[in-house]
Amino acid sequence: MAQYENVRRPAAAGMFYENDPETLETSIKGYLSKADPEELSAPVIALISPHAGYPFSGQAAAFGFKLLDPERTHRVFVIAPSHRMHFRGVSIPPVEAYETPLGLIPLNQEVCDTLLTHNTLFSSVSQAHLQEHSLEVQLPFLQVVLKNFEIVPMVVGQVKNSDSENIAKTLRSLIKEDDVVVASSDFTHQGPRFGYVPYRENVKKNIRDLDMGAVDRILKKSSQEFVRYVEDTEATICGSHPISILLDMLPKEAKGSLLIYYTSGDVLGDETDTVSYASIAFENADGWG
């Protein structure tokens, strides 16, 4: 096994997912075995995947990751939101590998170095990665499904005006046909706990309608319409920036599918405070080519 001097150690293990390797792998395989996503006709090139604790969003995440082909996919670009640090653009951690209880995942240093060198919107903000869970929780699923792969890990801060298109154009220039992009995002956070109470009646139906409005624009692959919708509705979609970047990256021919949707209220049986989870896949016959 390769030796790495600089490793980003797990911060979410034992909180968002199990810390014990055997228990964690068993848990993920359980989610995958219960997932029955729609069979797609072309290779999956991108996913929008939730990032809550596995007891809440693990089943939704499994619907997307189950569609990945381990024989085809050896490099994954993971784009996740920053929950704690405020900065402009995209941060790539100054490390050689990410660690989870299931082992080490090497970064593709060539791509990371190129991004940091050729676009000023890419930088290394070390603090943005230390406690950030939104990227980390995607990794154990990738480890169980893919086995042998490298990652290009990115945490997104604020993006302004044409930043999303600029970032997407740079990423698109480096992506290869068989690569996969994972945009990490939960959907609407509603209730007093989140300071967002858009509805007092028919909360479950109205939140679903709100989320489906966002999903509709995502499936149309319209970054501008999606961003405008989030701004107009003030929908609390924490990964809206990673999603908009992904939408700006997608090939014109790519087709999106909503695989599963539910909320934490469906898990807990309580609609007071809920977070919505959706798994969305994009397929394209020619991959990213």
Sequence and secondary structure as in RCSB ss.txt:
>XXXX:A:sequence
MAQYENVRRPAAAGMFYENDPETLETSIKGYLSKADPEELSAPVIALISPHAGYPFSGQAAAFGFKLLDPERTHR
VFVIAPSHRMHFRGVSIPPVEAYETPLGLIPLNQEVCDTLLTHNTLFSSVSQAHLQEHSLEVQLPFLQVVLKNFE
IVPMVVGQVKNSDSENIAKTLRSLIKEDDVVVASSDFTHQGPRFGYVPYRENVKKNIRDLDMGAVDRILKKSSQE
FVRYVEDTEATICGSHPISILLDMLPKEAKGSLLIYYTSGDVLGDETDTVSYASIAFENADGWG
>XXXX:A:secstr
    SSEE  SSBTTTB SSHHHHHHHHHHHHHH      SS EEEEEE  S HHHHHHHHHHHHTT  TTT  E
EEEEEE SS   BSEE  S SEEEETTEEEEB HHHHHHHHHH TTEE  THHHHS HHHHTTHHHHHHHHSS E
EEEEEE B  TTHHHHHHHHHHHH  TT EEEEE    EEBGGGTB   SSSHHHHHHHHHHHHHHHHHTT HHH
HHHHHHHHT   TTHHHHHHHHHHS TT EEEEEEEEEHHHHHT  SSEEEEEEEEEE TTTT 
